[in-house]
Amino acid sequence: MVSITSDENRTLYFDFVPLTLGKIKGYTIRLHLYTVPGDATYDANRKIISKGLDGLVFVADSQLEKMEQNIESMEELKEIAASWGMDLDSIPLVIQYNKRDLPDVVPTDRLRAVLNPRRLPDFETVAIKGKGVYEALEAAARGVLLSLKNT
């Protein structure tokens, strides 16, 4: 994994994890996973890193005070996809509702209503404990493989 973090262990630029999953029907399956911070100062990084993406995991912060930022991030994601000529509705997308272990979180049904009206695959997660993260990644990878199969 390639990672650049701050003293507080926050991602500064992006994390990159290359995974090789083996072969399917003679094709070598490789995933290049990138994580990008949600801070506004990294808007340009998110745009550059997202070029040519095949699938996406959108990580929402479940804390009540982060709800507006979540909505803004989802709108930015739509704009980024459009800037690359992609329709967000045609990209395999999974949503994580992270930090579910904290006391002041928005109920999941409310998060779904606001961030996931299409009823995409979604998962409650606690990233620092790994809870639900693998399941979300697996769902995203499955979506990408299915979309490639159907093209």
C-alpha positions as CSV (number, residue, x, y, z in Angstrom):
1,M,0.0,0.0,0.0
2,V,1.2,3.5,-0.8
3,S,-0.1,6.0,1.6
4,I,0.7,9.6,2.6
5,T,-0.8,10.6,5.9
6,S,-0.6,13.4,8.4
7,D,0.5,13.2,12.0
8,E,-3.2,12.5,12.9
9,N,-3.2,9.5,10.5
10,R,-5.5,11.3,8.1
11,T,-5.0,10.6,4.4
12,L,-3.3,13.7,2.8
13,Y,-3.3,12.8,-0.8
14,F,-4.5,9.3,-1.5
15,D,-3.9,5.6,-0.6
16,F,-3.2,3.1,-3.4
17,V,-3.6,-0.7,-3.0
18,P,-3.0,-2.9,-6.0
19,L,-4.6,-6.3,-5.8
20,T,-4.4,-9.3,-8.2
21,L,-7.3,-11.7,-7.8
22,G,-6.2,-14.4,-10.3
23,K,-7.7,-15.3,-13.6
24,I,-11.2,-15.6,-14.9
25,K,-11.7,-17.1,-18.3
26,G,-8.0,-16.3,-19.2
27,Y,-8.2,-12.7,-18.0
28,T,-6.0,-11.6,-15.1
29,I,-8.2,-9.7,-12.7
30,R,-6.4,-6.7,-11.0
31,L,-7.9,-4.1,-8.8
32,H,-6.3,-0.8,-8.3
33,L,-7.9,0.7,-5.2
34,Y,-7.5,4.4,-4.5
35,T,-8.8,6.2,-1.5
36,V,-9.0,10.0,-1.5
37,P,-9.8,12.3,1.3
38,G,-13.1,14.2,1.4
39,D,-11.6,17.6,2.4
40,A,-12.4,20.4,0.0
41,T,-8.7,21.1,-0.5
42,Y,-8.4,17.8,-2.4
43,D,-11.0,18.5,-5.1
44,A,-8.5,18.5,-7.9
45,N,-6.9,15.2,-6.6
46,R,-10.3,13.5,-6.6
47,K,-10.9,14.5,-10.1
48,I,-7.6,13.3,-11.4
49,I,-7.6,10.0,-9.5
50,S,-11.2,9.3,-10.6
51,K,-10.4,9.4,-14.4
52,G,-11.2,6.0,-15.9
53,L,-12.7,4.5,-12.8
54,D,-14.7,1.3,-13.2
55,G,-16.4,1.2,-9.8
56,L,-16.7,3.3,-6.7
57,V,-17.3,3.0,-3.0
58,F,-18.7,6.3,-1.5
59,V,-17.9,6.5,2.2
60,A,-20.3,8.7,4.1
61,D,-19.5,9.9,7.6
62,S,-22.5,9.0,9.8
63,Q,-22.1,11.8,12.2
64,L,-24.9,14.3,12.2
65,E,-22.6,17.3,11.8
66,K,-21.2,15.7,8.6
67,M,-24.5,15.3,6.8
68,E,-24.2,18.5,4.7
69,Q,-20.6,17.5,3.7
70,N,-21.9,14.1,2.7
71,I,-24.5,15.6,0.4
72,E,-21.9,18.0,-1.1
73,S,-19.5,15.2,-1.7
74,M,-22.2,13.1,-3.5
75,E,-23.0,16.1,-5.7
76,E,-19.3,16.6,-6.4
77,L,-19.0,13.0,-7.3
78,K,-21.8,13.4,-9.9
79,E,-20.0,16.5,-11.3
80,I,-16.6,14.6,-11.5
81,A,-18.2,11.7,-13.3
82,A,-19.9,14.1,-15.8
83,S,-16.6,15.9,-16.4
84,W,-15.1,12.6,-17.6
85,G,-18.2,11.9,-19.7
86,M,-19.5,9.2,-17.3
87,D,-22.9,8.9,-15.9
88,L,-22.8,8.0,-12.2
89,D,-25.9,5.9,-12.7
90,S,-23.9,3.6,-15.1
91,I,-20.9,3.0,-12.7
92,P,-21.0,0.3,-10.1
93,L,-21.4,2.2,-6.9
94,V,-21.5,1.0,-3.3
95,I,-22.2,3.3,-0.3
96,Q,-20.6,2.9,3.2
97,Y,-22.2,4.6,6.2
98,N,-19.0,4.8,8.3
99,K,-18.4,5.6,12.0
100,R,-21.5,3.7,13.1
101,D,-19.9,3.2,16.5
102,L,-20.1,6.8,17.4
103,P,-22.9,8.2,19.7
104,D,-24.3,11.0,17.5
105,V,-25.0,9.3,14.2
106,V,-27.8,9.8,11.7
107,P,-30.1,6.7,11.6
108,T,-29.3,4.5,8.6
109,D,-32.8,4.9,7.1
110,R,-32.3,8.7,7.0
111,L,-28.8,8.3,5.4
112,R,-30.3,6.0,2.8
113,A,-33.2,8.4,2.0
114,V,-30.7,11.3,1.4
115,L,-27.6,9.6,-0.1
116,N,-29.0,6.4,-1.6
117,P,-32.4,7.0,-3.2
118,R,-31.5,4.5,-6.0
119,R,-31.1,1.7,-3.3
120,L,-27.6,0.8,-4.3
121,P,-25.8,-1.8,-2.2
122,D,-24.9,-0.1,1.1
123,F,-23.2,-1.1,4.3
124,E,-22.9,0.2,7.8
125,T,-19.2,0.3,8.6
126,V,-16.7,1.0,11.4
127,A,-13.5,1.4,9.4
128,I,-11.1,1.6,12.3
129,K,-12.3,-1.9,13.3
130,G,-12.7,-3.2,9.8
131,K,-16.4,-3.8,10.3
132,G,-18.3,-4.0,7.0
133,V,-15.4,-2.6,5.0
134,Y,-14.5,-5.9,3.3
135,E,-18.2,-6.6,2.5
136,A,-18.5,-3.1,0.8
137,L,-15.3,-3.7,-1.2
138,E,-16.5,-7.2,-2.3
139,A,-19.8,-5.7,-3.5
140,A,-18.0,-3.0,-5.5
141,A,-15.7,-5.6,-7.1
142,R,-18.6,-7.8,-7.9
143,G,-20.4,-4.8,-9.5
144,V,-17.3,-4.0,-11.6
145,L,-16.9,-7.6,-12.8
146,L,-20.6,-7.9,-13.7
147,S,-20.5,-4.6,-15.6
148,L,-17.4,-5.8,-17.6
149,K,-19.1,-9.1,-18.3
150,N,-22.1,-7.3,-19.7
151,T,-20.1,-5.1,-22.1
